[in-house]
Amino acid sequence: MQKPINMYTLSTCSHCKATRKFLDDCKVKYEFTDVDLLEGEERAAILEDVKKWNPRCSFPTIIIGDRVIVGYREDEIKEALGL
């Protein structure tokens, strides 16, 4: 069974887009949130979540199971997914 994958991204971020394409190419299911498209309290709440995983609050922040990967790191993502 696949570990849950949740990703915090920015809609304009090239690293975020590359990560999403990589996950699509690997044919894994994931959820993502484009943080820059949120507003007000919803954005503030999501940013607090991101800071729990990644205090620097940089993007993409990828959570695979209980592992956190920050940035587009193909090898780390493959390892976390067991590919």
VEXVEX-321243 format. One record per residue: residue in one letter; x, y, z of N, C-alpha, C, O, CB in turn. Coordinates in pm, whole numbers, always signed. Glycine has a CB too. Layout:
<atoms>
<atom guti="A" n_east="X" n_north="Y" n_up="Z" ca_east="X" ca_north="Y" ca_up="Z" c_east="X" c_north="Y" c_up="Z" o_east="X" o_north="Y" o_up="Z" cb_east="X" cb_north="Y" cb_up="Z"/>
...
</atoms>
This chain:
<atoms>
<atom guti="M" n_east="+84" n_north="-120" n_up="+0" ca_east="+0" ca_north="+0" ca_up="+0" c_east="+88" c_north="+125" c_up="+0" o_east="+188" o_north="+133" o_up="+70" cb_east="-95" cb_north="+0" cb_up="+123"/>
<atom guti="Q" n_east="+47" n_north="+222" n_up="-80" ca_east="+126" ca_north="+344" ca_up="-92" c_east="+110" c_north="+432" c_up="+31" o_east="+1" o_north="+447" o_up="+86" cb_east="+84" cb_north="+420" cb_up="-217"/>
<atom guti="K" n_east="+221" n_north="+491" n_up="+73" ca_east="+217" ca_north="+588" ca_up="+182" c_east="+144" c_north="+713" c_up="+132" o_east="+154" o_north="+747" o_up="+14" cb_east="+361" cb_north="+624" cb_up="+234"/>
<atom guti="P" n_east="+71" n_north="+781" n_up="+222" ca_east="+5" ca_north="+904" ca_up="+177" c_east="+109" c_north="+1011" c_up="+142" o_east="+211" o_north="+1025" o_up="+210" cb_east="-91" cb_north="+958" cb_up="+287"/>
<atom guti="I" n_east="+82" n_north="+1083" n_up="+35" ca_east="+172" ca_north="+1190" ca_up="-9" c_east="+93" c_north="+1320" c_up="-10" o_east="-11" o_north="+1331" o_up="-74" cb_east="+232" cb_north="+1159" cb_up="-151"/>
<atom guti="N" n_east="+146" n_north="+1418" n_up="+62" ca_east="+85" ca_north="+1550" ca_up="+64" c_east="+195" c_north="+1650" c_up="+33" o_east="+306" o_north="+1640" o_up="+84" cb_east="+16" cb_north="+1581" cb_up="+202"/>
<atom guti="M" n_east="+162" n_north="+1745" n_up="-52" ca_east="+264" ca_north="+1839" ca_up="-96" c_east="+210" c_north="+1981" c_up="-87" o_east="+97" o_north="+2010" o_up="-127" cb_east="+310" cb_north="+1807" cb_up="-239"/>
<atom guti="Y" n_east="+294" n_north="+2070" n_up="-34" ca_east="+261" ca_north="+2212" ca_up="-30" c_east="+345" c_north="+2278" c_up="-138" o_east="+467" o_north="+2267" o_up="-139" cb_east="+288" cb_north="+2276" cb_up="+112"/>
<atom guti="T" n_east="+277" n_north="+2348" n_up="-230" ca_east="+343" ca_north="+2404" ca_up="-347" c_east="+302" c_north="+2549" c_up="-368" o_east="+212" o_north="+2601" o_up="-301" cb_east="+309" cb_north="+2321" cb_up="-472"/>
<atom guti="L" n_east="+369" n_north="+2613" n_up="-463" ca_east="+329" ca_north="+2744" ca_up="-514" c_east="+296" c_north="+2726" c_up="-661" o_east="+366" o_north="+2654" o_up="-732" cb_east="+443" cb_north="+2854" cb_up="-492"/>
<atom guti="S" n_east="+192" n_north="+2789" n_up="-707" ca_east="+146" ca_north="+2769" ca_up="-846" c_east="+249" c_north="+2817" c_up="-948" o_east="+247" o_north="+2771" o_up="-1062" cb_east="+14" cb_north="+2841" cb_up="-868"/>
<atom guti="T" n_east="+337" n_north="+2908" n_up="-909" ca_east="+435" ca_north="+2966" ca_up="-1002" c_east="+574" c_north="+2906" c_up="-989" o_east="+666" o_north="+2949" o_up="-1058" cb_east="+442" cb_north="+3114" cb_up="-981"/>
<atom guti="C" n_east="+592" n_north="+2808" n_up="-902" ca_east="+724" ca_north="+2754" ca_up="-869" c_east="+766" c_north="+2643" c_up="-966" o_east="+696" o_north="+2542" o_up="-979" cb_east="+724" cb_north="+2700" cb_up="-725"/>
<atom guti="S" n_east="+880" n_north="+2662" n_up="-1034" ca_east="+926" ca_north="+2561" ca_up="-1130" c_east="+964" c_north="+2430" c_up="-1061" o_east="+943" o_north="+2323" o_up="-1116" cb_east="+1046" cb_north="+2615" cb_up="-1210"/>
<atom guti="H" n_east="+1020" n_north="+2438" n_up="-940" ca_east="+1056" ca_north="+2315" ca_up="-867" c_east="+930" c_north="+2238" c_up="-827" o_east="+929" o_north="+2115" o_up="-828" cb_east="+1140" cb_north="+2350" cb_up="-741"/>
<atom guti="C" n_east="+826" n_north="+2312" n_up="-790" ca_east="+698" ca_north="+2248" ca_up="-754" c_east="+638" c_north="+2177" c_up="-875" o_east="+591" o_north="+2064" o_up="-864" cb_east="+598" cb_north="+2354" cb_up="-698"/>
<atom guti="K" n_east="+641" n_north="+2245" n_up="-990" ca_east="+587" ca_north="+2185" ca_up="-1113" c_east="+666" c_north="+2060" c_up="-1151" o_east="+609" o_north="+1959" o_up="-1192" cb_east="+589" cb_north="+2287" cb_up="-1229"/>
<atom guti="A" n_east="+799" n_north="+2067" n_up="-1138" ca_east="+884" ca_north="+1953" ca_up="-1172" c_east="+854" c_north="+1835" c_up="-1079" o_east="+852" o_north="+1720" o_up="-1122" cb_east="+1033" cb_north="+1991" cb_up="-1164"/>
<atom guti="T" n_east="+832" n_north="+1864" n_up="-951" ca_east="+801" ca_north="+1758" ca_up="-854" c_east="+668" c_north="+1693" c_up="-888" o_east="+657" o_north="+1570" o_up="-885" cb_east="+797" cb_north="+1814" cb_up="-712"/>
<atom guti="R" n_east="+568" n_north="+1773" n_up="-921" ca_east="+437" ca_north="+1717" ca_up="-958" c_east="+448" c_north="+1632" c_up="-1083" o_east="+388" o_north="+1524" o_up="-1090" cb_east="+334" cb_north="+1830" cb_up="-979"/>
<atom guti="K" n_east="+524" n_north="+1677" n_up="-1183" ca_east="+543" ca_north="+1599" ca_up="-1306" c_east="+613" c_north="+1467" c_up="-1272" o_east="+575" o_north="+1362" o_up="-1324" cb_east="+624" cb_north="+1680" cb_up="-1411"/>
<atom guti="F" n_east="+714" n_north="+1473" n_up="-1187" ca_east="+787" ca_north="+1352" ca_up="-1149" c_east="+693" c_north="+1251" c_up="-1082" o_east="+695" o_north="+1132" o_up="-1114" cb_east="+903" cb_north="+1387" cb_up="-1055"/>
<atom guti="L" n_east="+610" n_north="+1299" n_up="-989" ca_east="+515" ca_north="+1210" ca_up="-921" c_east="+412" c_north="+1154" c_up="-1020" o_east="+375" o_north="+1037" o_up="-1012" cb_east="+442" cb_north="+1285" cb_up="-806"/>
<atom guti="D" n_east="+368" n_north="+1238" n_up="-1114" ca_east="+275" ca_north="+1190" ca_up="-1218" c_east="+343" c_north="+1081" c_up="-1302" o_east="+282" o_north="+978" o_up="-1331" cb_east="+229" cb_north="+1307" cb_up="-1309"/>
<atom guti="D" n_east="+469" n_north="+1104" n_up="-1340" ca_east="+543" ca_north="+1006" ca_up="-1420" c_east="+561" c_north="+875" c_up="-1345" o_east="+563" o_north="+768" o_up="-1405" cb_east="+680" cb_north="+1063" cb_up="-1460"/>
<atom guti="C" n_east="+573" n_north="+883" n_up="-1212" ca_east="+587" ca_north="+763" ca_up="-1127" c_east="+452" c_north="+695" c_up="-1104" o_east="+444" o_north="+587" o_up="-1045" cb_east="+651" cb_north="+799" cb_up="-992"/>
<atom guti="K" n_east="+345" n_north="+759" n_up="-1152" ca_east="+208" ca_north="+707" ca_up="-1138" c_east="+168" c_north="+684" c_up="-993" o_east="+107" o_north="+583" o_up="-959" cb_east="+194" cb_north="+577" cb_up="-1216"/>
<atom guti="V" n_east="+204" n_north="+780" n_up="-906" ca_east="+162" ca_north="+772" ca_up="-766" c_east="+55" c_north="+878" c_up="-741" o_east="+54" o_north="+984" o_up="-803" cb_east="+284" cb_north="+792" cb_up="-670"/>
<atom guti="K" n_east="-32" n_north="+847" n_up="-649" ca_east="-137" ca_north="+942" ca_up="-612" c_east="-83" c_north="+1034" c_up="-504" o_east="-11" o_north="+992" o_up="-414" cb_east="-267" cb_north="+869" cb_up="-563"/>
<atom guti="Y" n_east="-118" n_north="+1161" n_up="-515" ca_east="-75" ca_north="+1258" ca_up="-415" c_east="-177" c_north="+1370" c_up="-408" o_east="-258" o_north="+1391" o_up="-499" cb_east="+66" cb_north="+1314" cb_up="-449"/>
<atom guti="E" n_east="-172" n_north="+1441" n_up="-298" ca_east="-254" ca_north="+1560" ca_up="-283" c_east="-160" c_north="+1679" c_up="-274" o_east="-51" o_north="+1669" o_up="-219" cb_east="-348" cb_north="+1552" cb_up="-158"/>
<atom guti="F" n_east="-204" n_north="+1791" n_up="-327" ca_east="-120" ca_north="+1910" ca_up="-318" c_east="-206" c_north="+2031" c_up="-291" o_east="-325" o_north="+2035" o_up="-324" cb_east="-37" cb_north="+1930" cb_up="-445"/>
<atom guti="T" n_east="-143" n_north="+2132" n_up="-232" ca_east="-209" ca_north="+2258" ca_up="-206" c_east="-121" c_north="+2369" c_up="-260" o_east="-6" o_north="+2385" o_up="-217" cb_east="-237" cb_north="+2278" cb_up="-54"/>
<atom guti="D" n_east="-174" n_north="+2448" n_up="-354" ca_east="-104" ca_north="+2566" ca_up="-402" c_east="-128" c_north="+2678" c_up="-301" o_east="-232" o_north="+2744" o_up="-303" cb_east="-151" cb_north="+2608" cb_up="-547"/>
<atom guti="V" n_east="-32" n_north="+2697" n_up="-212" ca_east="-50" ca_north="+2788" ca_up="-99" c_east="-73" c_north="+2931" c_up="-145" o_east="-149" o_north="+3005" o_up="-83" cb_east="+72" cb_north="+2782" cb_up="-8"/>
<atom guti="D" n_east="-7" n_north="+2972" n_up="-254" ca_east="-21" ca_north="+3110" ca_up="-300" c_east="-159" c_north="+3142" c_up="-357" o_east="-192" o_north="+3259" o_up="-377" cb_east="+83" cb_north="+3140" cb_up="-404"/>
<atom guti="L" n_east="-240" n_north="+3039" n_up="-383" ca_east="-375" ca_north="+3064" ca_up="-436" c_east="-479" c_north="+3074" c_up="-325" o_east="-595" o_north="+3106" o_up="-350" cb_east="-414" cb_north="+2953" cb_up="-532"/>
<atom guti="L" n_east="-437" n_north="+3047" n_up="-201" ca_east="-529" ca_north="+3058" ca_up="-88" c_east="-529" c_north="+3203" c_up="-38" o_east="-439" o_north="+3281" o_up="-68" cb_east="-489" cb_north="+2961" cb_up="+27"/>
<atom guti="E" n_east="-633" n_north="+3235" n_up="+39" ca_east="-642" ca_north="+3371" ca_up="+92" c_east="-678" c_north="+3370" c_up="+239" o_east="-733" o_north="+3273" o_up="+291" cb_east="-745" cb_north="+3453" cb_up="+14"/>
<atom guti="G" n_east="-645" n_north="+3479" n_up="+306" ca_east="-690" ca_north="+3505" ca_up="+442" c_east="-656" c_north="+3395" c_up="+541" o_east="-544" o_north="+3343" o_up="+546" cb_east="-837" cb_north="+3526" cb_up="+442"/>
<atom guti="E" n_east="-759" n_north="+3360" n_up="+621" ca_east="-740" ca_north="+3263" ca_up="+729" c_east="-699" c_north="+3126" c_up="+677" o_east="-620" o_north="+3057" o_up="+741" cb_east="-866" cb_north="+3250" cb_up="+811"/>
<atom guti="E" n_east="-752" n_north="+3087" n_up="+562" ca_east="-718" ca_north="+2956" ca_up="+505" c_east="-567" c_north="+2951" c_up="+474" o_east="-501" o_north="+2852" o_up="+505" cb_east="-801" cb_north="+2929" cb_up="+377"/>
<atom guti="R" n_east="-516" n_north="+3057" n_up="+412" ca_east="-372" ca_north="+3062" ca_up="+382" c_east="-290" c_north="+3061" c_up="+511" o_east="-191" o_north="+2989" o_up="+520" cb_east="-339" cb_north="+3188" cb_up="+299"/>
<atom guti="A" n_east="-330" n_north="+3140" n_up="+609" ca_east="-257" ca_north="+3146" ca_up="+737" c_east="-253" c_north="+3009" c_up="+803" o_east="-149" o_north="+2969" o_up="+857" cb_east="-322" cb_north="+3249" cb_up="+831"/>
<atom guti="A" n_east="-364" n_north="+2937" n_up="+801" ca_east="-371" ca_north="+2805" ca_up="+864" c_east="-280" c_north="+2706" c_up="+792" o_east="-209" o_north="+2629" o_up="+856" cb_east="-516" cb_north="+2752" cb_up="+863"/>
<atom guti="I" n_east="-281" n_north="+2708" n_up="+660" ca_east="-195" ca_north="+2617" ca_up="+582" c_east="-48" c_north="+2650" c_up="+606" o_east="+34" o_north="+2560" o_up="+620" cb_east="-229" cb_north="+2626" cb_up="+430"/>
<atom guti="L" n_east="-13" n_north="+2779" n_up="+610" ca_east="+126" ca_north="+2816" ca_up="+635" c_east="+173" c_north="+2767" c_up="+772" o_east="+289" o_north="+2729" o_up="+788" cb_east="+144" cb_north="+2968" cb_up="+625"/>
<atom guti="E" n_east="+84" n_north="+2769" n_up="+870" ca_east="+119" ca_north="+2714" ca_up="+1002" c_east="+148" c_north="+2564" c_up="+991" o_east="+242" o_north="+2514" o_up="+1052" cb_east="+5" cb_north="+2738" cb_up="+1104"/>
<atom guti="D" n_east="+67" n_north="+2493" n_up="+911" ca_east="+91" ca_north="+2350" ca_up="+887" c_east="+227" c_north="+2328" c_up="+822" o_east="+304" o_north="+2242" o_up="+865" cb_east="-21" cb_north="+2291" cb_up="+798"/>
<atom guti="V" n_east="+257" n_north="+2408" n_up="+719" ca_east="+384" ca_north="+2394" ca_up="+648" c_east="+500" c_north="+2414" c_up="+746" o_east="+597" o_north="+2339" o_up="+743" cb_east="+394" cb_north="+2497" cb_up="+530"/>
<atom guti="K" n_east="+489" n_north="+2514" n_up="+834" ca_east="+597" ca_north="+2544" ca_up="+929" c_east="+621" c_north="+2429" c_up="+1026" o_east="+733" o_north="+2411" o_up="+1074" cb_east="+565" cb_north="+2672" cb_up="+1007"/>
<atom guti="K" n_east="+517" n_north="+2351" n_up="+1057" ca_east="+535" ca_north="+2234" ca_up="+1145" c_east="+627" c_north="+2132" c_up="+1079" o_east="+709" o_north="+2069" o_up="+1146" cb_east="+399" cb_north="+2169" cb_up="+1179"/>
<atom guti="W" n_east="+613" n_north="+2116" n_up="+948" ca_east="+694" ca_north="+2020" ca_up="+873" c_east="+828" c_north="+2079" c_up="+831" o_east="+930" o_north="+2011" o_up="+832" cb_east="+618" cb_north="+1972" cb_up="+750"/>
<atom guti="N" n_east="+826" n_north="+2207" n_up="+793" ca_east="+943" ca_north="+2273" ca_up="+736" c_east="+949" c_north="+2417" c_up="+790" o_east="+887" o_north="+2507" o_up="+734" cb_east="+938" cb_north="+2273" cb_up="+579"/>
<atom guti="P" n_east="+1023" n_north="+2436" n_up="+900" ca_east="+1026" ca_north="+2569" ca_up="+965" c_east="+1068" c_north="+2683" c_up="+873" o_east="+1030" o_north="+2798" o_up="+896" cb_east="+1120" cb_north="+2564" cb_up="+1083"/>
<atom guti="R" n_east="+1146" n_north="+2653" n_up="+767" ca_east="+1187" ca_north="+2758" ca_up="+673" c_east="+1073" c_north="+2798" c_up="+580" o_east="+1079" o_north="+2902" o_up="+515" cb_east="+1308" cb_north="+2712" cb_up="+591"/>
<atom guti="C" n_east="+970" n_north="+2714" n_up="+574" ca_east="+851" ca_north="+2743" ca_up="+494" c_east="+888" c_north="+2767" c_up="+347" o_east="+844" o_north="+2865" o_up="+286" cb_east="+778" cb_north="+2865" cb_up="+551"/>
<atom guti="S" n_east="+969" n_north="+2676" n_up="+292" ca_east="+1007" ca_north="+2685" ca_up="+152" c_east="+932" c_north="+2578" c_up="+73" o_east="+871" o_north="+2487" o_up="+130" cb_east="+1162" cb_north="+2669" cb_up="+135"/>
<atom guti="F" n_east="+936" n_north="+2590" n_up="-59" ca_east="+852" ca_north="+2505" ca_up="-143" c_east="+933" c_north="+2439" c_up="-253" o_east="+1032" o_north="+2496" o_up="-299" cb_east="+738" cb_north="+2587" cb_up="-204"/>
<atom guti="P" n_east="+893" n_north="+2320" n_up="-297" ca_east="+783" ca_north="+2241" ca_up="-240" c_east="+824" c_north="+2175" c_up="-109" o_east="+941" o_north="+2141" o_up="-88" cb_east="+738" cb_north="+2135" cb_up="-340"/>
<atom guti="T" n_east="+726" n_north="+2159" n_up="-21" ca_east="+742" ca_north="+2079" ca_up="+99" c_east="+658" c_north="+1954" c_up="+76" o_east="+536" o_north="+1961" o_up="+61" cb_east="+700" cb_north="+2156" cb_up="+231"/>
<atom guti="I" n_east="+726" n_north="+1838" n_up="+74" ca_east="+661" ca_north="+1713" ca_up="+39" c_east="+662" c_north="+1622" c_up="+162" o_east="+767" o_north="+1601" o_up="+223" cb_east="+732" cb_north="+1643" cb_up="-82"/>
<atom guti="I" n_east="+547" n_north="+1570" n_up="+199" ca_east="+537" ca_north="+1477" ca_up="+312" c_east="+496" c_north="+1342" c_up="+255" o_east="+388" o_north="+1328" o_up="+198" cb_east="+434" cb_north="+1528" cb_up="+421"/>
<atom guti="I" n_east="+584" n_north="+1244" n_up="+271" ca_east="+556" ca_north="+1107" ca_up="+225" c_east="+556" c_north="+1020" c_up="+349" o_east="+661" o_north="+992" o_up="+407" cb_east="+662" cb_north="+1057" cb_up="+118"/>
<atom guti="G" n_east="+436" n_north="+976" n_up="+390" ca_east="+425" ca_north="+906" ca_up="+518" c_east="+462" c_north="+1003" c_up="+629" o_east="+396" o_north="+1105" o_up="+647" cb_east="+516" cb_north="+778" cb_up="+522"/>
<atom guti="D" n_east="+569" n_north="+972" n_up="+705" ca_east="+614" ca_north="+1065" ca_up="+809" c_east="+748" c_north="+1129" c_up="+772" o_east="+813" o_north="+1189" o_up="+857" cb_east="+626" cb_north="+992" cb_up="+943"/>
<atom guti="R" n_east="+787" n_north="+1115" n_up="+646" ca_east="+914" ca_north="+1173" ca_up="+600" c_east="+888" c_north="+1305" c_up="+527" o_east="+794" o_north="+1316" o_up="+449" cb_east="+989" cb_north="+1074" cb_up="+507"/>
<atom guti="V" n_east="+972" n_north="+1403" n_up="+555" ca_east="+959" ca_north="+1534" ca_up="+493" c_east="+1075" c_north="+1556" c_up="+398" o_east="+1192" o_north="+1538" o_up="+434" cb_east="+953" cb_north="+1647" cb_up="+600"/>
<atom guti="I" n_east="+1042" n_north="+1595" n_up="+275" ca_east="+1143" ca_north="+1628" ca_up="+175" c_east="+1115" c_north="+1771" c_up="+131" o_east="+1003" o_north="+1805" o_up="+93" cb_east="+1141" cb_north="+1526" cb_up="+53"/>
<atom guti="V" n_east="+1219" n_north="+1854" n_up="+136" ca_east="+1203" ca_north="+1994" ca_up="+96" c_east="+1278" c_north="+2015" c_up="-34" o_east="+1397" o_north="+1988" o_up="-44" cb_east="+1254" cb_north="+2091" cb_up="+207"/>
<atom guti="G" n_east="+1206" n_north="+2065" n_up="-134" ca_east="+1267" ca_north="+2088" ca_up="-264" c_east="+1246" c_north="+1970" c_up="-357" o_east="+1193" o_north="+1866" o_up="-319" cb_east="+1416" cb_north="+2116" cb_up="-248"/>
<atom guti="Y" n_east="+1291" n_north="+1989" n_up="-482" ca_east="+1278" ca_north="+1886" ca_up="-583" c_east="+1399" c_north="+1794" c_up="-572" o_east="+1505" o_north="+1823" o_up="-628" cb_east="+1266" cb_north="+1947" cb_up="-726"/>
<atom guti="R" n_east="+1382" n_north="+1682" n_up="-500" ca_east="+1491" ca_north="+1588" ca_up="-475" c_east="+1447" c_north="+1450" c_up="-522" o_east="+1397" o_north="+1369" o_up="-444" cb_east="+1531" cb_north="+1586" cb_up="-324"/>
<atom guti="E" n_east="+1468" n_north="+1426" n_up="-651" ca_east="+1419" ca_north="+1304" ca_up="-715" c_east="+1464" c_north="+1178" c_up="-641" o_east="+1383" o_north="+1089" o_up="-614" cb_east="+1467" cb_north="+1299" cb_up="-858"/>
<atom guti="D" n_east="+1593" n_north="+1170" n_up="-608" ca_east="+1645" ca_north="+1049" ca_up="-541" c_east="+1580" c_north="+1026" c_up="-406" o_east="+1545" o_north="+913" o_up="-372" cb_east="+1797" cb_north="+1060" cb_up="-523"/>
<atom guti="E" n_east="+1563" n_north="+1134" n_up="-328" ca_east="+1500" ca_north="+1121" ca_up="-196" c_east="+1353" c_north="+1080" c_up="-209" o_east="+1303" o_north="+1000" o_up="-130" cb_east="+1510" cb_north="+1253" cb_up="-118"/>
<atom guti="I" n_east="+1285" n_north="+1135" n_up="-309" ca_east="+1144" ca_north="+1101" ca_up="-330" c_east="+1133" c_north="+953" c_up="-369" o_east="+1048" o_north="+881" o_up="-316" cb_east="+1081" cb_north="+1192" cb_up="-440"/>
<atom guti="K" n_east="+1218" n_north="+909" n_up="-461" ca_east="+1217" ca_north="+768" ca_up="-502" c_east="+1241" c_north="+677" c_up="-381" o_east="+1172" o_north="+576" o_up="-363" cb_east="+1325" cb_north="+741" cb_up="-611"/>
<atom guti="E" n_east="+1339" n_north="+714" n_up="-300" ca_east="+1371" ca_north="+632" ca_up="-182" c_east="+1252" c_north="+626" c_up="-86" o_east="+1217" o_north="+519" o_up="-36" cb_east="+1496" cb_north="+688" cb_up="-109"/>
<atom guti="A" n_east="+1190" n_north="+742" n_up="-61" ca_east="+1076" ca_north="+747" ca_up="+31" c_east="+957" c_north="+665" c_up="-22" o_east="+880" o_north="+610" o_up="+55" cb_east="+1033" cb_north="+893" cb_up="+53"/>
<atom guti="L" n_east="+945" n_north="+659" n_up="-156" ca_east="+836" ca_north="+585" ca_up="-217" c_east="+870" c_north="+437" c_up="-234" o_east="+783" o_north="+356" o_up="-265" cb_east="+800" cb_north="+646" cb_up="-351"/>
<atom guti="G" n_east="+997" n_north="+403" n_up="-213" ca_east="+1041" ca_north="+266" ca_up="-232" c_east="+1048" c_north="+226" c_up="-378" o_east="+1022" o_north="+111" o_up="-414" cb_east="+948" cb_north="+173" cb_up="-159"/>
<atom guti="L" n_east="+1084" n_north="+322" n_up="-464" ca_east="+1095" ca_north="+295" ca_up="-609" c_east="+1238" c_north="+259" c_up="-647" o_east="+1266" o_north="+233" o_up="-764" cb_east="+1049" cb_north="+419" cb_up="-691"/>
</atoms>
